[in-house]
């Protein structure tokens, strides 16, 4: 992932230094377990921990890999040189490369997930604050992009909150799903290593034991994890798209914060473009694109192949780093976003009361008209209002077929916004329980 869309804490998890440090811990804990079982001398297991504060040099390990053509062997050679060949002879005893690689990958995913969970919490706080701030800020609800009926900006934010809260639950499940480790040997049979080694390593690293593995941890776990990231990205794009639409010149109900010295268009000085929400839309598409290769990684050959390896080297860092950046950016966007209530009210009144057509139709059905006749009558008046820029209330008040059935007092109530907001508290209590 490029630096432009990366945050240091998340990026560090996926660094070579971090990866090698985790590999080291896996190997060291495995040796401790084998020493406790009497499989290897305790002095050799103890000797490995003498380099626990060592910062592993990726360049030197990569130089060894150029010869070995094997990343784990290159690391083990480097580690052996650090500890001394005599003390290092039992490192990796009965283990296979995937024991190290897969357990490490899952540790990285768990660490990344913990950051993402915090990001989601911060985003939820920002959304909640905005929701209560604009709980009764009236705006037009749109169906197919067309004016439908009144709603509030607070309810819009509440929808975003509920969706992201579901994403938080999904992410917690994904974290649990991915929190497994496997130290089971060449094809997962523990032929040359005691299962208690796996149990010890998993406990020390905060993982659960993978119930059954081959040479690899089953990739359905990883497919689920990256699918959840894709869903979260979809939610980010949903919010971003809403902001982009509402910032259009002819709508202009929202606006991204525009700093004093910020520039808009390179050609047109007057413009304030929704660059953050557009950027988030693009980043979301990238995260979702990683879901498909993760799903395709499930179908590995027999007990193992490495077709998944190159995929995960890419999507592991990129998906997590990108989503982390996007979640933080969205929270900051919402925190600073400018809302224009007067513009919302002006837009609401553009259609001159036709947005109350449903209430009018329903009241006519109550008076004895069939629904079909009520619909036809109201629709005819609404069309005329839109075509001739007339107010629906004025038009229907001059129609005796309607005024004979609906009193002026009742008519005034029909064309009152307040009926649309009588259940706002109920909805908020459901969402923010």
Backbone torsions as a table, in degrees:
resi	resn	phi	psi	omega
1	UNK	NA	142.6	-178.8
2	UNK	-74.4	152.2	-176.5
3	UNK	-59.6	-32.8	-176.7
4	UNK	-55.4	-34.3	-177.0
5	UNK	-116.1	37.9	-177.5
6	UNK	-129.4	144.2	172.8
7	UNK	-113.4	142.1	-170.4
8	UNK	-56.5	-44.4	-174.7
9	UNK	-62.2	-43.7	179.1
10	UNK	-71.8	-40.1	-179.0
11	UNK	-61.2	-38.2	-177.6
12	UNK	-60.1	-35.9	-179.8
13	UNK	-57.3	-34.0	-174.3
14	UNK	-99.2	9.4	177.8
15	UNK	-71.9	157.3	177.0
16	UNK	-62.1	-40.4	179.8
17	UNK	-59.2	-44.1	179.3
18	UNK	-65.1	-43.1	179.8
19	UNK	-59.9	-46.9	-179.1
20	UNK	-66.6	-34.0	177.4
21	UNK	-63.4	-40.5	177.6
22	UNK	-67.7	-43.0	176.6
23	UNK	-55.3	-43.6	-179.7
24	UNK	-60.9	-45.6	-179.3
25	UNK	-61.9	-41.9	179.2
26	UNK	-59.5	-48.9	-179.0
27	UNK	-64.0	-42.3	-177.6
28	UNK	-66.7	-44.6	178.9
29	UNK	-65.8	-36.2	177.2
30	UNK	-62.6	-41.7	177.7
31	UNK	-65.1	-39.2	175.9
32	UNK	-57.9	-45.7	-179.1
33	UNK	-64.1	-42.6	179.5
34	UNK	-65.9	-35.1	177.3
35	UNK	-66.2	-41.6	178.3
36	UNK	-63.3	-32.0	179.4
37	UNK	-82.6	-6.6	-179.2
38	UNK	80.8	13.0	-179.0
39	UNK	-76.2	-35.8	179.0
40	UNK	-131.7	158.5	179.2
41	UNK	-63.6	140.2	-179.5
42	UNK	-64.9	-31.0	-179.2
43	UNK	-65.8	-33.3	178.9
44	UNK	-71.0	-39.2	176.8
45	UNK	-65.0	-41.1	179.6
46	UNK	-65.0	-36.4	-177.3
47	UNK	-63.4	-30.4	-178.5
48	UNK	-63.5	-35.2	-176.6
49	UNK	-74.8	-7.4	178.6
50	UNK	-64.2	-18.9	-178.4
51	UNK	-109.9	21.9	-175.3
52	UNK	-62.4	-24.1	178.8
53	UNK	-96.0	4.7	-178.0
54	UNK	-71.9	137.3	173.8
55	UNK	-93.9	113.6	-175.1
56	UNK	-70.1	136.1	-175.0
57	UNK	-93.0	103.6	-178.1
58	UNK	-57.7	-36.7	-177.4
59	UNK	-63.1	-44.1	-179.4
60	UNK	-66.5	-39.2	178.9
61	UNK	-66.8	-40.9	178.2
62	UNK	-65.5	-33.7	176.8
63	UNK	-64.7	-39.3	177.1
64	UNK	-66.6	-39.6	-179.3
65	UNK	-62.2	-30.5	177.8
66	UNK	-59.8	-26.9	178.7
67	UNK	-91.0	-48.3	-174.7
68	UNK	-76.0	-25.5	-175.3
69	UNK	58.0	30.2	-178.2
70	UNK	-151.3	118.5	-172.4
71	UNK	-67.8	-43.1	-178.7
72	UNK	-68.7	-41.7	177.5
73	UNK	-62.3	-39.7	177.7
74	UNK	-60.2	-42.8	178.2
75	UNK	-64.4	-44.6	-179.2
76	UNK	-63.3	-36.4	176.2
77	UNK	-63.8	-45.0	178.1
78	UNK	-60.7	-45.3	-179.1
79	UNK	-65.1	-40.1	178.6
80	UNK	-61.3	-40.2	178.0
81	UNK	-65.4	-34.4	178.6
82	UNK	-68.2	-46.1	-173.8
83	UNK	-82.6	-32.5	-172.8
84	UNK	107.9	131.1	-174.5
85	UNK	-53.2	-36.4	-176.4
86	UNK	-65.4	-46.5	179.5
87	UNK	-75.8	-21.8	-175.0
88	UNK	-90.7	0.6	-170.4
89	UNK	-66.1	-20.1	-178.2
90	UNK	-101.5	0.0	176.9
91	UNK	-63.1	137.4	176.9
92	UNK	71.8	19.2	-177.3
93	UNK	-62.1	119.1	177.5
94	UNK	74.5	3.9	-177.1
95	UNK	-99.4	163.4	173.2
96	UNK	-121.4	164.3	-175.7
97	UNK	-55.8	-40.7	-177.0
98	UNK	-64.8	-27.6	174.6
99	UNK	-56.0	-40.8	-179.7
100	UNK	-79.3	-49.2	-174.7
101	UNK	-63.4	-48.1	-175.7
102	UNK	-70.6	-41.7	178.4
103	UNK	-63.5	-41.1	177.2
104	UNK	-62.2	-46.0	-178.7
105	UNK	-58.9	-42.6	179.5
106	UNK	-67.6	-35.8	175.1
107	UNK	-61.7	-43.9	178.8
108	UNK	-62.3	-41.2	179.2
109	UNK	-65.2	-39.6	177.8
110	UNK	-63.0	-46.0	178.4
111	UNK	-61.8	-43.0	178.6
112	UNK	-63.5	-41.1	-179.0
113	UNK	-62.8	-37.3	178.4
114	UNK	-62.2	-37.8	176.5
115	UNK	-68.2	-43.5	179.6
116	UNK	-62.2	-38.8	178.2
117	UNK	-62.6	-39.5	176.6
118	UNK	-66.8	-39.9	177.1
119	UNK	-59.1	-44.4	-179.6
120	UNK	-64.2	-40.9	177.3
121	UNK	-60.2	-43.5	178.7
122	UNK	-64.1	-40.0	178.6
123	UNK	-66.3	-42.7	178.1
124	UNK	-59.5	-40.3	178.3
125	UNK	-62.3	-43.2	179.9
126	UNK	-64.9	-41.6	179.5
127	UNK	-66.2	-44.3	-178.8
128	UNK	-60.6	-43.3	179.3
129	UNK	-60.0	-43.6	178.9
130	UNK	-66.9	-38.1	-179.6
131	UNK	-61.0	-47.6	-180.0
132	UNK	-71.0	-34.3	177.7
133	UNK	-60.7	-36.6	-176.3
134	UNK	-118.2	33.6	-177.5
135	UNK	-53.9	-42.0	-178.2
136	UNK	-117.6	21.7	174.5
137	UNK	-75.3	108.3	-171.7
138	UNK	-73.2	138.3	174.4
139	UNK	-151.8	163.9	179.6
140	UNK	-82.7	133.3	170.7
141	UNK	-83.9	141.7	-175.4
142	UNK	-118.9	133.1	175.4
143	UNK	-118.0	122.4	-172.6
144	UNK	61.8	23.0	-176.7
145	UNK	82.9	-1.4	-177.2
146	UNK	-102.4	143.4	177.5
147	UNK	-53.8	127.2	-178.1
148	UNK	-112.1	-87.6	177.5
149	UNK	-141.5	161.7	-178.6
150	UNK	-63.7	147.0	171.5
151	UNK	-143.4	-166.7	175.9
152	UNK	-127.4	154.8	176.2
153	UNK	-64.5	-31.2	177.6
154	UNK	-62.2	-40.6	178.2
155	UNK	-67.1	-34.1	175.7
156	UNK	-61.0	-47.3	177.5
157	UNK	-65.4	-36.3	179.2
158	UNK	-62.4	-37.5	176.1
159	UNK	-61.9	-43.6	178.5
160	UNK	-61.7	-40.7	-179.3
161	UNK	-62.6	-48.1	-177.2
162	UNK	-60.3	-41.1	179.9
163	UNK	-66.0	-43.8	-179.4
164	UNK	-70.5	-30.4	176.1
165	UNK	-66.5	-37.6	174.0
166	UNK	-64.2	-37.8	177.5
167	UNK	-63.2	-36.3	177.1
168	UNK	-61.9	-43.3	178.0
169	UNK	-63.0	-42.0	178.0
170	UNK	-61.9	-40.3	-177.7
171	UNK	-67.7	-36.5	176.9
172	UNK	-63.4	-42.0	178.2
173	UNK	-65.3	-41.7	179.2
174	UNK	-62.7	-38.5	177.6
175	UNK	-61.7	-45.1	179.0
176	UNK	-63.1	-39.9	-178.4
177	UNK	-63.4	-35.6	-173.4
178	UNK	-92.9	-3.3	-174.0
179	UNK	-86.3	53.5	178.5
180	UNK	-124.1	155.6	175.7
181	UNK	-132.2	153.3	179.3
182	UNK	-135.9	124.9	171.5
183	UNK	-129.3	74.8	-168.7
184	UNK	-122.3	3.6	175.2
185	UNK	87.9	-171.1	-165.1
186	UNK	-53.9	-44.3	177.5
187	UNK	-128.6	20.9	174.2
188	UNK	84.1	16.9	-176.4
189	UNK	-100.5	-1.3	-177.2
190	UNK	59.5	30.2	-176.2
191	UNK	-61.4	-35.6	-175.3
192	UNK	-122.8	16.5	178.6
193	UNK	-150.8	141.0	-178.0
194	UNK	-74.4	134.2	178.4
195	UNK	-55.6	-24.2	178.7
196	UNK	-66.8	-23.0	175.0
197	UNK	-64.4	-46.9	177.7
198	UNK	-58.3	-45.5	-179.8
199	UNK	-59.9	-43.4	-179.2
200	UNK	-65.8	-47.9	-178.6
201	UNK	-61.7	-45.1	-179.3
202	UNK	-60.3	-45.1	179.9
203	UNK	-62.1	-45.0	-179.0
204	UNK	-63.2	-31.9	-176.1
205	UNK	-100.0	8.5	175.9
206	UNK	74.2	29.5	-179.1
207	UNK	-115.1	168.2	169.2
208	UNK	-98.8	157.2	176.0
209	UNK	-74.3	132.2	173.3
210	UNK	-67.6	118.9	-173.7
211	UNK	-55.6	-43.9	176.8
212	UNK	-149.5	127.5	177.5
213	UNK	-125.6	168.1	168.0
214	UNK	-99.5	-120.4	166.9
215	UNK	-86.5	-11.4	-178.6
216	UNK	-128.8	158.2	170.6
217	UNK	-73.0	134.7	-177.9
218	UNK	-54.4	135.0	-173.6
219	UNK	-83.7	-2.0	172.4
220	UNK	-63.3	-30.7	177.2
221	UNK	-61.7	-45.1	-177.8
222	UNK	-71.9	-36.5	176.9
223	UNK	-60.3	-41.0	177.8
224	UNK	-63.5	-44.2	-179.1
225	UNK	-59.7	-51.0	-176.9
226	UNK	-71.2	-26.2	173.9
227	UNK	-65.6	-40.6	177.1
228	UNK	-62.8	-42.7	176.9
229	UNK	-59.8	-38.7	178.5
230	UNK	-64.4	-39.8	177.8
231	UNK	-64.5	-43.7	177.8
232	UNK	-60.2	-41.8	177.7
233	UNK	-61.2	-38.6	176.4
234	UNK	-61.0	-39.2	177.9
235	UNK	-66.5	-39.6	176.5
236	UNK	-60.5	-44.5	179.8
237	UNK	-65.6	-36.3	178.1
238	UNK	-58.4	-48.2	178.7
239	UNK	-64.0	-44.2	-178.4
240	UNK	-62.3	-41.0	179.0
241	UNK	-64.1	-40.3	177.3
242	UNK	-60.3	-44.7	179.3
243	UNK	-63.4	-42.3	179.9
244	UNK	-61.2	-43.8	179.5
245	UNK	-64.7	-43.7	-175.6
246	UNK	-76.7	-9.6	176.2
247	UNK	-94.0	-6.2	178.4
248	UNK	-56.5	145.7	-174.7
249	UNK	-52.0	-45.2	-176.3
250	UNK	-75.1	-11.0	177.5
251	UNK	-106.5	-65.6	171.3
252	UNK	51.4	47.6	177.2
253	UNK	-91.7	-23.0	176.8
254	UNK	-131.4	161.1	174.0
255	UNK	-153.1	132.7	170.9
256	UNK	-62.2	144.9	177.7
257	UNK	-58.5	134.7	-178.0
258	UNK	-123.4	108.5	-175.4
259	UNK	-68.3	164.0	-171.7
260	UNK	-57.3	-42.4	-176.6
261	UNK	-103.0	9.1	-179.7
262	UNK	-68.5	146.3	176.8
263	UNK	-106.8	148.7	176.1
264	UNK	-99.1	-113.3	176.7
265	UNK	-68.6	143.5	176.2
266	UNK	-70.3	-21.0	-178.1
267	UNK	-104.8	-32.0	-172.2
268	UNK	-119.3	102.3	-174.0
269	UNK	-61.4	-20.8	-175.3
270	UNK	-77.0	-13.9	-168.0
271	UNK	-82.8	140.8	170.2
272	UNK	-122.4	93.8	-172.0
273	UNK	-82.0	146.7	178.4
274	UNK	-80.0	61.1	-170.2
275	UNK	-67.6	-32.6	-177.8
276	UNK	-70.1	-46.8	179.8
277	UNK	-68.5	-33.0	174.4
278	UNK	-67.0	-41.2	177.0
279	UNK	-61.2	-42.5	179.6
280	UNK	-65.0	-35.0	176.3
281	UNK	-60.3	-45.8	179.1
282	UNK	-65.5	-43.9	179.6
283	UNK	-63.5	-37.5	178.5
284	UNK	-62.6	-40.6	178.0
285	UNK	-62.0	-37.6	178.8
286	UNK	-64.2	-46.6	-179.0
287	UNK	-61.3	-42.7	179.9
288	UNK	-64.1	-31.7	-178.4
289	UNK	-64.8	-22.0	180.0
290	UNK	-78.9	-11.8	-178.2
291	UNK	-67.5	-42.5	-176.5
292	UNK	-62.1	-51.9	177.9
293	UNK	-60.7	-31.1	176.4
294	UNK	-65.5	-40.3	176.7
295	UNK	-66.1	-38.9	-179.8
296	UNK	-70.1	-20.2	177.9
297	UNK	-71.4	-12.7	-177.6
298	UNK	-63.7	-39.9	-171.8
299	UNK	-87.6	69.1	176.4
300	UNK	-82.9	156.4	-179.1
301	UNK	-74.6	129.3	170.0
302	UNK	47.8	-126.1	-178.1
303	UNK	-86.4	-14.7	175.9
304	UNK	177.1	141.8	156.7
305	UNK	-138.9	179.3	-177.5
306	UNK	-113.6	22.6	178.1
307	UNK	-64.0	-24.2	178.9
308	UNK	-78.6	-22.4	-170.2
309	UNK	-61.6	-51.8	-178.4
310	UNK	-64.0	-33.4	177.3
311	UNK	-62.1	-50.1	-174.6
312	UNK	-71.0	-28.6	174.7
313	UNK	-61.6	-27.6	177.7
314	UNK	-89.1	-55.3	-170.7
315	UNK	-74.8	-27.7	179.1
316	UNK	-56.2	-61.8	177.9
317	UNK	-66.8	-47.6	-170.0
318	UNK	-63.8	-45.7	-178.2
319	UNK	-64.4	-44.8	-177.6
320	UNK	-71.3	-43.3	179.4
321	UNK	-63.9	-43.5	-178.6
322	UNK	-66.3	-44.5	-179.3
323	UNK	-66.3	-40.3	176.0
324	UNK	-56.2	-48.8	179.6
325	UNK	-61.7	-44.0	-177.2
326	UNK	-65.2	-42.4	179.8
327	UNK	-62.6	-42.8	179.8
328	UNK	-67.7	-42.0	178.3
329	UNK	-61.9	-42.5	-179.8
330	UNK	-64.8	-41.6	178.1
331	UNK	-60.3	-43.5	178.9
332	UNK	-67.1	-38.1	178.6
333	UNK	-60.6	-49.1	-178.2
334	UNK	-66.4	-36.8	-179.5
335	UNK	-61.9	-36.4	-175.6
336	UNK	-102.5	-3.8	-173.2
337	UNK	-63.1	141.5	179.9
338	UNK	-95.9	131.3	178.7
339	UNK	-111.7	138.0	-178.6
340	UNK	-115.9	87.5	-178.5
341	UNK	-61.0	-38.1	-179.8
342	UNK	-63.5	-40.1	178.0
343	UNK	-66.1	-36.4	176.5
344	UNK	-61.8	-42.4	179.4
345	UNK	-67.3	-40.5	178.1
346	UNK	-61.8	-44.3	178.8
347	UNK	-63.7	-36.6	179.5
348	UNK	-59.5	-34.9	-174.8
349	UNK	-90.2	0.0	-178.4
350	UNK	-57.4	-42.5	-175.5
351	UNK	-87.0	10.0	169.2
352	UNK	51.1	50.9	172.1
353	UNK	87.9	-3.9	179.6
354	UNK	-66.1	-17.8	179.1
355	UNK	-68.9	-8.3	177.1
356	UNK	-98.6	16.0	-175.6
357	UNK	-62.2	-35.0	-178.7
358	UNK	-65.4	-45.8	179.2
359	UNK	-59.3	-41.1	179.8
360	UNK	-64.0	-45.6	179.0
361	UNK	-60.7	-45.1	-178.6
362	UNK	-63.8	-38.2	179.4
363	UNK	-67.0	-37.1	177.0
364	UNK	-65.3	-37.4	176.8
365	UNK	-65.9	-35.2	176.9
366	UNK	-65.1	-28.5	-178.3
367	UNK	-79.4	-9.0	177.5
368	UNK	123.6	-14.7	176.9
369	UNK	-70.1	148.6	174.1
370	UNK	-68.9	158.5	179.2
371	UNK	-61.9	-40.2	-178.9
372	UNK	-62.2	-44.7	178.9
373	UNK	-68.6	-36.4	178.0
374	UNK	-64.3	-44.9	179.6
375	UNK	-60.6	-46.4	-177.0
376	UNK	-62.7	-42.1	-178.4
377	UNK	-65.7	-48.5	-179.2
378	UNK	-67.0	-41.0	179.9
379	UNK	-61.3	-40.7	179.3
380	UNK	-60.8	-43.9	178.6
381	UNK	-67.7	-40.8	-179.5
382	UNK	-63.2	-42.9	178.2
383	UNK	-60.6	-42.6	179.3
384	UNK	-63.2	-40.5	179.6
385	UNK	-63.0	-44.8	-179.4
386	UNK	-66.8	-41.1	-178.3
387	UNK	-68.8	-38.9	-174.0
388	UNK	-106.9	7.2	180.0
389	UNK	57.5	49.2	179.9
390	UNK	-107.7	161.2	178.2
391	UNK	-89.5	127.9	-175.9
392	UNK	-59.7	-40.8	-179.2
393	UNK	-60.6	-44.1	179.7
394	UNK	-62.6	-41.6	-177.5
395	UNK	-66.3	-47.7	-176.6
396	UNK	-70.7	-27.5	178.3
397	UNK	-69.8	-16.2	177.0
398	UNK	-97.6	3.9	179.3
399	UNK	-103.7	110.5	-176.7
400	UNK	-66.7	-26.0	176.7
401	UNK	-62.4	-25.1	179.6
402	UNK	-97.1	-46.7	-177.0
403	UNK	-66.4	-23.2	176.8
404	UNK	-73.6	-17.3	-177.6
405	UNK	-107.0	-24.4	-177.1
406	UNK	-127.2	125.6	-180.0
407	UNK	-70.5	159.7	179.0
408	UNK	-63.4	-34.2	177.7
409	UNK	-64.6	-45.3	178.4
410	UNK	-65.7	-37.3	-179.7
411	UNK	-63.5	-40.2	178.5
412	UNK	-62.0	-37.9	179.7
413	UNK	-68.4	-36.4	179.3
414	UNK	-60.8	-39.6	-176.5
415	UNK	-93.8	30.4	179.1
416	UNK	-109.1	130.7	-178.8
417	UNK	-63.5	-28.7	-167.4
418	UNK	-59.0	-30.6	-178.8
419	UNK	-61.8	-23.8	-178.9
420	UNK	-79.4	-10.2	-174.5
421	UNK	-116.9	8.9	-175.7
422	UNK	-67.9	-20.9	-178.3
423	UNK	-112.0	15.6	179.4
424	UNK	-60.3	-43.8	179.6
425	UNK	-61.3	-42.2	178.5
426	UNK	-58.0	-47.0	-178.8
427	UNK	-65.0	-43.1	178.7
428	UNK	-61.6	-40.7	179.1
429	UNK	-65.2	-32.9	176.3
430	UNK	-68.6	-41.7	-175.0
431	UNK	-76.9	-47.1	-173.2
432	UNK	-102.1	42.2	-178.9
433	UNK	-75.1	NA	NA
